[in-house]
Amino acid sequence: MMVLSIDRKEDRDHSEEITTTILDRLSISDRRGFLKSTGLTAIGAALGMAVPFGRHFPDGLVPAAFAQDTGADLMSEKDGLTVHNDRPLNAETPAHLLDDDITPYSRLFVRANGLVPQSALDKDASDWTLTIDGEVENELSLTIDDLKSDFEHVTLALVLECGGNGRAFFQPGASGNQWTVGAVGCPQWTGVRLRDVLEKAGVKSSAVYTGHYGNDVDISGDPDKVVISRGVPIEKAMEPEALIAWAMNGEDIPALHGFPIRLVIPGYPGSVSQKYLTRIWIRDKEHDGPKMGGYSYRMPKYPVAPGTEVPEEDMEVLTVMPVKSIITAPATGAEVTQGQAVEVRGHAWAGDGDVKAMHVSLDFGQTWQEATLESAPNKYAWQRWRAEVTPPEQGYYEVWARATDMNDVTQPAVTPGWNPRGYGNNMIHRIALFAS
């Protein structure tokens, strides 16, 4: 057995420092080229460890550790996002950067469960097909050209929100990415209705649930391991706002967000809106793919005290997301002038559809004033709201904002419904103001 290493410690440290510095300055594709050209010594230094059996490594082959992209390079195209994890890549947007009515690519949060497929990085959809099978009369295999030519095109502004948005505020804490309020956005999506495609396939009366599959790669690099496969009740899939989309904000869907096609199923956790979509399996029972069982995107069937260990059999799938709102201006910590009105604005949305009312408070929730609430351009888009508040004297203030949905459900002032994975937190959003 041969172990590839750099013998002298000072030489090894120097080599690792040089190699790491160079790699940090290169894109993923350039890193691959660098490693190919410099050989196994550089690979060992870059990995920070010996490479047993290094003498058998084929010339020109890139190690699996570098062969698949996390998408981290593409974060240079994002504006001010906070990265929570880089393998897989997860990043949220500060609330004050979410002021646009239509969320631009640069400010849309990133939620990955695996690695970005090479076809998405290369923007190559030449061999792409979407399979519709299972409880259907006619199994379909559709190219993107088929989708574009055979079905009516639809463009809608639709909220996409991670089920764990707000997890950071649960006490005791819940495991997972510690999202605050910025794992949400409302881009404009273009595609076809999922309903139209399913109707062409002829959904059988036995259909109960969908099961979604994509070609993203597990972080282990195992090409046969399914990263995530979630689904929705067939009734939800048949809503006219559920889309198979190929464009975001008038452009091809970016690699980080699911190129070449993805599902957008609004009102439910973003995890059901499968990226890199390759298959929709129509099931005769609730789907049981990866991240459908256990504690993934599941809530206790009954209220539990914070910190309770809930048996798996007492968990159920999280479906409709709760009513919610954010303050996008001013940014928290803003300095204002006593006695002068300050415009406060933001967005509100609800998993059931429209929001009915919006209120703000300047006295820690003792009194509330109604904000002006605009209509949504379409169902499941977020709604712009505005209000003016006037700090009466110098000092520290907080603006609290709460939305009320069409079912008269209002955001709570504290975290609601503690659960083991920290899903569905819709507590009111607050910002700080300093009046002088």
Secondary structure as UniProt FT lines:
FT   STRAND          3..4
FT   HELIX           9..24
FT   HELIX           28..38
FT   HELIX           40..47
FT   STRAND          51..52
FT   HELIX           54..56
FT   TURN            59..60
FT   HELIX           64..67
FT   HELIX           72..77
FT   STRAND          82..86
FT   TURN            87..88
FT   STRAND          89..92
FT   HELIX           95..97
FT   HELIX           105..107
FT   STRAND          110..111
FT   STRAND          115..116
FT   HELIX           118..121
FT   TURN            122..123
FT   TURN            126..127
FT   STRAND          130..134
FT   STRAND          140..142
FT   HELIX           144..150
FT   STRAND          153..157
FT   STRAND          160..161
FT   TURN            163..166
FT   HELIX           167..169
FT   STRAND          184..185
FT   STRAND          188..193
FT   HELIX           194..201
FT   TURN            205..206
FT   STRAND          209..214
FT   TURN            219..220
FT   TURN            223..224
FT   HELIX           234..237
FT   TURN            240..241
FT   STRAND          243..248
FT   TURN            249..250
FT   STRAND          251..252
FT   HELIX           255..257
FT   STRAND          262..264
FT   TURN            266..267
FT   HELIX           270..272
FT   STRAND          277..283
FT   TURN            290..291
FT   TURN            294..297
FT   STRAND          298..300
FT   TURN            306..307
FT   HELIX           312..314
FT   STRAND          315..317
FT   STRAND          324..329
FT   TURN            332..333
FT   STRAND          334..336
FT   TURN            338..339
FT   STRAND          342..350
FT   TURN            351..352
FT   STRAND          355..361
FT   TURN            364..365
FT   STRAND          369..370
FT   STRAND          372..373
FT   TURN            379..380
FT   STRAND          383..389
FT   STRAND          395..405
FT   TURN            406..407
FT   TURN            420..421
FT   STRAND          429..435
//
